[in-house]
């Protein structure tokens, strides 16, 4: 399952399960996670990704009304990432 970027690799590129496990291991110092724990990390990361994407799109939406700028396209592109 693909997830959000966390400074690993290119910005905006979805994180892999292995990257999530690495972050969890770096934070808690424990390298042996159960499948249930990993699934919970993945679910948590997906929720954070959705929240972040929506907040970024809201900012872009606000620019549409305040400035003559292609922000509507930016907002739609951010939201479209959810489908990817």
DOBALUM-781103 format. One record per residue: residue number from 0; residue in three letters; x, y, z of N, C-alpha, C in turn. Coordinates in nm, 4 decimals, padded with zeros to 6 digits. Atoms other than C-alpha are relative to their C-alpha. Example, Ala and Ser with C-alpha at 12.3 -4.5 7.8 and 13.67 -1.06 7.14 Angstrom:
+-----+------+----------+----------+----------+----------+----------+----------+----------+----------+----------+
: pos : code :     n_xx :     n_yy :     n_zz :    ca_xx :    ca_yy :    ca_zz :     c_xx :     c_yy :     c_zz :
+-----+------+----------+----------+----------+----------+----------+----------+----------+----------+----------+
:   0 :  ala :  00.0890 : -00.1190 :  00.0000 :  01.2300 : -00.4500 :  00.7800 :  00.0900 :  00.1200 :  00.0000 :
:   1 :  ser : -00.0820 : -00.1190 : -00.0060 :  01.3670 : -00.1060 :  00.7140 : -00.0770 :  00.1090 :  00.0730 :
+-----+------+----------+----------+----------+----------+----------+----------+----------+----------+----------+
// end
This chain:
+-----+------+----------+----------+----------+----------+----------+----------+----------+----------+----------+
: pos : code :     n_xx :     n_yy :     n_zz :    ca_xx :    ca_yy :    ca_zz :     c_xx :     c_yy :     c_zz :
+-----+------+----------+----------+----------+----------+----------+----------+----------+----------+----------+
:   0 :  unk :  00.0848 : -00.1173 :  00.0000 :  00.0000 :  00.0000 :  00.0000 :  00.0896 :  00.1240 :  00.0000 :
:   1 :  unk : -00.0787 : -00.1216 :  00.0132 :  00.1361 :  00.3404 : -00.0967 : -00.0465 :  00.1048 :  00.1010 :
:   2 :  unk :  00.0328 : -00.0987 : -00.1007 :  00.1532 :  00.6234 :  00.1536 :  00.0707 :  00.1314 : -00.0248 :
:   3 :  unk : -00.0536 : -00.1338 :  00.0142 :  00.2625 :  00.9783 :  00.2082 :  00.1509 :  00.0100 :  00.0067 :
:   4 :  unk : -00.1432 : -00.0279 : -00.0032 :  00.6067 :  01.1288 :  00.1702 :  00.0406 :  00.0419 :  00.1410 :
:   5 :  unk : -00.0485 : -00.0373 : -00.1327 :  00.8133 :  01.1676 :  00.4879 :  00.1477 :  00.0333 : -00.0072 :
:   6 :  unk : -00.1387 : -00.0355 :  00.0146 :  01.1356 :  01.3103 :  00.3611 :  00.0873 : -00.1154 : -00.0465 :
:   7 :  unk : -00.0741 :  00.1141 :  00.0542 :  01.2359 :  00.9745 :  00.2199 : -00.0211 :  00.0010 : -00.1507 :
:   8 :  unk :  00.0150 : -00.0054 :  00.1448 :  01.3032 :  01.0100 : -00.1491 : -00.0561 :  00.1340 : -00.0438 :
:   9 :  unk :  00.0512 : -00.1237 :  00.0588 :  01.1277 :  01.2680 : -00.3638 : -00.1254 :  00.0474 :  00.0713 :
:  10 :  unk :  00.1188 : -00.0586 : -00.0620 :  00.8736 :  01.5054 : -00.2139 : -00.1224 : -00.0345 : -00.0832 :
:  11 :  unk :  00.1234 :  00.0300 :  00.0692 :  00.5199 :  01.4077 : -00.2993 : -00.0121 : -00.1436 : -00.0486 :
:  12 :  unk :  00.0036 :  00.1396 :  00.0412 :  00.6093 :  01.0483 : -00.3749 : -00.0517 : -00.0818 :  00.1178 :
:  13 :  unk :  00.0607 :  00.0787 : -00.1069 :  00.4065 :  00.7981 : -00.1779 :  00.1029 : -00.0896 :  00.0679 :
:  14 :  unk : -00.0880 :  00.0872 : -00.0775 :  00.5808 :  00.6067 :  00.0972 : -00.0438 : -00.1451 : -00.0157 :
:  15 :  unk :  00.0291 :  00.1431 :  00.0036 :  00.6034 :  00.2314 :  00.0880 : -00.0159 : -00.0522 :  00.1424 :
:  16 :  unk :  00.0127 :  00.0675 : -00.1297 :  00.5259 : -00.0076 :  00.3695 :  00.1346 : -00.0104 :  00.0698 :
:  17 :  unk : -00.1344 :  00.0121 : -00.0572 :  00.8984 : -00.0648 :  00.4197 :  00.0493 :  00.1327 :  00.0565 :
:  18 :  unk : -00.0400 : -00.1318 : -00.0502 :  00.9565 :  00.3087 :  00.4599 : -00.0735 :  00.0335 :  00.1294 :
:  19 :  unk :  00.0768 : -00.0230 : -00.1229 :  00.6804 :  00.3263 :  00.7201 :  00.0601 : -00.0805 :  00.1147 :
:  20 :  unk : -00.0621 :  00.0836 : -00.1027 :  00.8376 :  00.0385 :  00.9104 :  00.1323 :  00.0608 :  00.0441 :
:  21 :  unk : -00.1269 : -00.0641 : -00.0339 :  01.1750 :  00.2153 :  00.8950 : -00.0231 :  00.1208 :  00.0914 :
:  22 :  unk :  00.0296 : -00.1169 : -00.0837 :  01.0236 :  00.5349 :  01.0387 : -00.0430 : -00.0448 :  00.1392 :
:  23 :  unk :  00.0447 :  00.0505 : -00.1305 :  00.8479 :  00.3408 :  01.3158 :  00.1186 : -00.0535 :  00.0799 :
:  24 :  unk : -00.1184 :  00.0548 : -00.0669 :  01.1729 :  00.1622 :  01.3950 :  00.0919 :  00.1117 :  00.0471 :
:  25 :  unk : -00.0830 : -00.1147 : -00.0391 :  01.3663 :  00.4907 :  01.3970 : -00.0586 :  00.0724 :  00.1214 :
:  26 :  unk :  00.0649 : -00.0727 : -00.1096 :  01.1120 :  00.6474 :  01.6327 :  00.0021 : -00.0815 :  00.1293 :
:  27 :  unk :  00.0139 :  00.0809 : -00.1211 :  01.0598 :  00.3590 :  01.8750 :  00.1176 : -00.0922 :  00.0277 :
:  28 :  unk : -00.1171 :  00.0832 : -00.0218 :  01.3850 :  00.1696 :  01.8288 : -00.0294 : -00.1481 :  00.0085 :
:  29 :  unk :  00.0404 :  00.1405 : -00.0057 :  01.2029 : -00.1598 :  01.7913 : -00.0167 : -00.0509 : -00.1422 :
:  30 :  unk :  00.0024 :  00.0405 :  00.1409 :  01.2626 : -00.3478 :  01.4639 : -00.0993 : -00.1104 : -00.0370 :
:  31 :  unk :  00.0855 :  00.1153 :  00.0291 :  01.0139 : -00.6354 :  01.4945 : -00.1469 :  00.0328 :  00.0229 :
:  32 :  unk :  00.1400 : -00.0392 : -00.0096 :  00.6596 : -00.5206 :  01.4219 : -00.0891 : -00.1142 : -00.0458 :
:  33 :  unk :  00.0974 :  00.1005 :  00.0449 :  00.3607 : -00.7518 :  01.3978 : -00.0755 :  00.0553 : -00.1199 :
:  34 :  unk :  00.0796 : -00.0419 :  00.1165 :  00.1419 : -00.7426 :  01.0897 : -00.1128 :  00.0930 :  00.0437 :
:  35 :  unk :  00.1064 : -00.0871 : -00.0521 : -00.1357 : -00.5880 :  01.3006 :  00.0545 :  00.1405 :  00.0249 :
:  36 :  unk : -00.0600 : -00.1315 : -00.0258 :  00.0962 : -00.3069 :  01.4117 :  00.0307 :  00.0725 : -00.1303 :
:  37 :  unk : -00.0328 : -00.0628 :  00.1287 :  00.2181 : -00.2420 :  01.0581 : -00.1278 :  00.0476 : -00.0687 :
:  38 :  unk :  00.1271 : -00.0411 :  00.0609 : -00.1409 : -00.2337 :  00.9301 : -00.0557 :  00.1251 :  00.0664 :
:  39 :  unk :  00.0459 : -00.1204 : -00.0703 : -00.2255 :  00.0227 :  01.1968 :  00.0831 :  00.1208 : -00.0405 :
:  40 :  unk : -00.0858 : -00.1103 :  00.0471 :  00.0750 :  00.2357 :  01.0944 : -00.0441 :  00.0447 : -00.1392 :
:  41 :  unk :  00.0416 : -00.0309 :  00.1369 : -00.0405 :  00.2151 :  00.7324 : -00.1319 :  00.0774 :  00.0017 :
:  42 :  unk :  00.1284 : -00.0699 : -00.0101 : -00.3960 :  00.3169 :  00.8231 :  00.0193 :  00.1418 :  00.0516 :
:  43 :  unk : -00.0283 : -00.1319 : -00.0562 : -00.2658 :  00.6067 :  01.0331 :  00.0624 :  00.0907 : -00.1061 :
:  44 :  unk : -00.0667 : -00.0792 :  00.1032 : -00.0378 :  00.7251 :  00.7524 : -00.0975 :  00.0400 : -00.1105 :
:  45 :  unk :  00.0998 : -00.0339 :  00.1017 : -00.3262 :  00.7100 :  00.5033 : -00.0912 :  00.1129 :  00.0463 :
:  46 :  unk :  00.0844 : -00.1070 : -00.0544 : -00.5398 :  00.9269 :  00.7308 :  00.0743 :  00.1333 : -00.0040 :
:  47 :  unk : -00.0802 : -00.1224 :  00.0007 : -00.2602 :  01.1815 :  00.7685 :  00.0171 :  00.0509 : -00.1427 :
:  48 :  unk : -00.0151 : -00.0389 :  00.1403 : -00.2053 :  01.1808 :  00.3917 : -00.1256 :  00.0699 : -00.0499 :
:  49 :  unk :  00.1256 : -00.0595 :  00.0451 : -00.5716 :  01.2554 :  00.3266 : -00.0205 :  00.1382 :  00.0615 :
:  50 :  unk :  00.0149 : -00.1294 : -00.0669 : -00.5799 :  01.5368 :  00.5833 :  00.0937 :  00.1029 : -00.0623 :
:  51 :  unk : -00.0988 : -00.0920 :  00.0575 : -00.2622 :  01.6943 :  00.4450 : -00.0377 :  00.0414 : -00.1416 :
:  52 :  unk :  00.0403 : -00.0291 :  00.1373 : -00.3819 :  01.6682 :  00.0861 : -00.1177 :  00.0981 : -00.0026 :
:  53 :  unk :  00.1166 : -00.0885 : -00.0036 : -00.7146 :  01.8318 :  00.1720 :  00.0360 :  00.1400 :  00.0488 :
:  54 :  unk : -00.0423 : -00.1321 : -00.0487 : -00.5491 :  02.1127 :  00.3673 :  00.0771 :  00.0760 : -00.1073 :
:  55 :  unk : -00.0731 : -00.0651 :  00.1091 : -00.3120 :  02.1857 :  00.0786 : -00.0956 :  00.0461 : -00.1089 :
:  56 :  unk :  00.0979 : -00.0368 :  00.1022 : -00.6029 :  02.1857 : -00.1648 : -00.0834 :  00.1197 :  00.0443 :
:  57 :  unk :  00.0742 : -00.1152 : -00.0506 : -00.7937 :  02.4301 :  00.0592 :  00.0781 :  00.1294 : -00.0201 :
:  58 :  unk : -00.0843 : -00.1185 :  00.0202 : -00.5027 :  02.6731 :  00.0457 : -00.0015 :  00.0396 : -00.1475 :
:  59 :  unk :  00.0039 : -00.0290 :  00.1428 : -00.4940 :  02.6440 : -00.3316 : -00.1359 :  00.0560 : -00.0403 :
:  60 :  unk :  00.1339 : -00.0530 :  00.0280 : -00.8722 :  02.7002 : -00.3440 : -00.0112 :  00.1462 :  00.0402 :
:  61 :  unk :  00.0055 : -00.1389 : -00.0460 : -00.8327 :  03.0208 : -00.1432 :  00.0716 :  00.0931 : -00.0966 :
:  62 :  unk : -00.0731 : -00.0815 :  00.0974 : -00.5808 :  03.1495 : -00.3958 : -00.0845 :  00.0259 : -00.1238 :
:  63 :  unk :  00.0856 : -00.0173 :  00.1180 : -00.8374 :  03.0969 : -00.6731 : -00.0851 :  00.1257 :  00.0156 :
:  64 :  unk :  00.0885 : -00.1139 : -00.0231 : -01.0612 :  03.3603 : -00.5148 :  00.0770 :  00.1290 :  00.0250 :
:  65 :  unk : -00.0763 : -00.1194 : -00.0356 : -00.7873 :  03.5991 : -00.4066 :  00.0887 :  00.0502 : -00.1142 :
:  66 :  unk : -00.0974 : -00.0364 :  00.1030 : -00.5589 :  03.5991 : -00.7110 : -00.0376 : -00.0630 : -00.1330 :
:  67 :  unk :  00.0141 :  00.0613 :  00.1321 : -00.5654 :  03.5376 : -01.0826 :  00.1180 : -00.0947 : -00.0156 :
:  68 :  unk : -00.1076 :  00.0977 : -00.0093 : -00.3648 :  03.2220 : -01.0604 : -00.0572 : -00.1375 : -00.0350 :
:  69 :  unk :  00.0521 :  00.1335 :  00.0358 : -00.3956 :  02.8642 : -01.1864 : -00.0157 : -00.0925 :  00.1206 :
:  70 :  unk :  00.0096 :  00.0791 : -00.1228 : -00.4566 :  02.7487 : -00.8295 : -00.1101 : -00.1039 : -00.0047 :
:  71 :  unk :  00.1074 :  00.0994 :  00.0104 : -00.7780 :  02.5700 : -00.9214 :  00.0578 : -00.1302 : -00.0548 :
:  72 :  unk : -00.0654 :  00.1178 :  00.0561 : -00.5666 :  02.3343 : -01.1292 :  00.0863 : -00.0677 :  00.1069 :
:  73 :  unk : -00.0827 :  00.0550 : -00.1074 : -00.3297 :  02.2928 : -00.8346 : -00.0866 : -00.0774 :  00.0983 :
:  74 :  unk :  00.0894 :  00.0655 : -00.0955 : -00.6154 :  02.2096 : -00.5977 : -00.0543 : -00.1306 : -00.0575 :
:  75 :  unk :  00.0532 :  00.1211 :  00.0616 : -00.7647 :  01.9607 : -00.8424 :  00.1074 : -00.1079 : -00.0118 :
:  76 :  unk : -00.1095 :  00.0957 :  00.0119 : -00.4249 :  01.7984 : -00.8951 :  00.0305 : -00.0638 :  00.1347 :
:  77 :  unk : -00.0249 :  00.0544 : -00.1343 : -00.3702 :  01.7606 : -00.5196 : -00.1083 : -00.1013 :  00.0346 :
:  78 :  unk :  00.1101 :  00.0919 : -00.0327 : -00.7127 :  01.6046 : -00.4767 :  00.0040 : -00.1254 : -00.0856 :
:  79 :  unk : -00.0064 :  00.1145 :  00.0893 : -00.6573 :  01.3767 : -00.7754 :  00.0999 : -00.1044 :  00.0475 :
:  80 :  unk : -00.1007 :  00.0931 : -00.0508 : -00.3579 :  01.2222 : -00.5991 : -00.0652 : -00.1077 :  00.0878 :
:  81 :  unk :  00.0710 :  00.0973 : -00.0821 : -00.6083 :  01.0496 : -00.3706 : -00.0401 : -00.1207 : -00.0844 :
:  82 :  unk :  00.0451 :  00.1072 :  00.0889 : -00.7228 :  00.8456 : -00.6690 :  00.1159 : -00.0869 : -00.0481 :
:  83 :  unk : -00.1177 :  00.0734 :  00.0512 : -00.3669 :  00.7382 : -00.7586 :  00.0397 : -00.1139 :  00.0901 :
+-----+------+----------+----------+----------+----------+----------+----------+----------+----------+----------+
// end
